[in-house]
């Protein structure tokens, strides 16, 4: 682990080293202000920036440990490069809070991830310093490469820098971009912010010294001059090139990147501002594909985050002194925990079960499973495509893979879902977390499309639970099937119903009636069952928990269409192509004259904010649902309903 590598703390301004008489951060309203400072002032600025970040996130909640690890790197980048003319392309937006603070958004940090406030990730509409919008990982090198090629095409001389987190390097997309960037000899600097991977030798004076030498003009000139001479000598050139790579490979893990066509420098201490600034200045003078390897520590400067960077990756408001969350805990388990408990129980009853996650083990509730069944737990890193096809390979040979994945990340493996799982009709279970809106994380993480993109795939069975107990039963139902299945559930907590411990399955394609009313029937899917029941009681409507999006309970839909004047569908998914569309398609096939109303998420990206508030704005709270229903009823019927 990179966190075990010694970091030179003598050059790092920790919080207890703050000069309380100085106040540099308040003077920085843009990187232009930062570049006016002397280099000797930068450690003080970094310490103030780190303290501000901790205090700010303690009040608002948000992403913390990744940003704490990039404080010095962010200061050095904006100090050396002429941003925004020079392009900084960040990967994994969690690490960009220091970037936001230094680029004119210091005071706006009090609004981060709140309705109407600034985004938790980089966003082009928010600032000219946010050159590319991020949310999903591993996109920076591809985007930066595009910008570098565009600059060359337009004969512009600005620099382009991609800053990619080590976790993001586990995705194939990053290596696809590196392969392309080296091949076309793009003028691009890639910085690997390595804070977890144990792929480096110890960082200290020697490796910092080597990095400065190898990025300097003397070494660069000698290297290029030697290439010009030796490249004309055939076999001698090949020998010299192999010798150079061998010598560099003895000292550092850069051979792979050199083979891809990048001039590799590093690793260097990412908390040593003096080394960072000198090395970046040297590398700014170089041309072509360059790769700088920087070692940082997640949670740097805040002990609770250093000790547990995963927990402090994303936090609610907390007490700085103790690190304890200020958010009231609930006794009932959230949906991720319900899934994790089911996974362990099912694994105990069936040795064929294999659990797979693309770097979301904790978020998906798989920690207990990973501890109880380590040989059957596979965290494949940020590699969603691989996760799905890996599961398909397991299923081919008789195992029962369960892929725990966020709805928004399943989008990244859509081809594998169709081509490798569905076409072959393999029994892969998809436990889809974070379905629907996700509040503060905004549109990049919202699970707004899964019902639409899943239900059009042949062989798929799709379920959406109304509560925690139903979630457990649906997971069991999915496991019992011999075909691809998906159970999609929302982020956070359900209504808090009691959960049966038994592993009980449901009848395929059968809904359940929650309320019996007149004239209006509400067909609710998943998280919308609760609001539907509230509305149903208010207007004397029939309420159905549909349970299955595919296959639909066609018998109950047909019966209700004959006995009710209006069928209303409600889902926490986009209306276009979703569950309501499926109901309408069936009614059209049977040529039903029954009037329908489809409610769901609109054809737009929903901004970040508190989830209940966002749902209300989409008309998916009880008040909005009731209003929409009354608006489409004939006057006489609406009046009778309102008086019910």
Protein Blocks (a to p, Z undefined) as FASTA:
>chain_A
ZZlpccdfklpccfklpcfkbcfklmmgbfklmmmpcfklmmmmmmmmmmmmmmmmmmno
pafklmmmmmmmmmmmmmmpccfkbccddehjklmmmmmmmnoplmmmmmgoiahiacfb
dcfklpmklmbccfbehklmmmmmmmmmmmmmnopabdcdddddfklmmpmklmmmmmmm
mmnopacddddddfkbccbccddfklmmmmmmmmmmklmmmmmmmmmmmmmnommmmmmm
mmmmmmmmmmpcklmmmmnopaceddddfklmklmmmmmmmmmmpgcjddddddddehih
iaklmmmmmlmmpccdddfklopafbdcdfbdcfklmmmmmmmmmmmmomkbccddehil
mmnopmmmmmmmmmlcccebjafklmmmmmmmmmmnopacdddddfklmmmmmmmmmmmm
mmnopacddddehiajehjnommlpcfklmmmmmmpghiacdddfbfklmmmmmmmmmmp
ccdcdddddehjdehpacdfbdcdddehiacdfbdcehiacddehjlmmmmmmmmmmnop
acddekpabdcdfklmmmmmmmpcbdcddddddfehplmlmmmmmmmmnopabdcddddd
ddbdddeddfklmmmmnopafklmmmmmmmmpcfklmmmmmmZZ
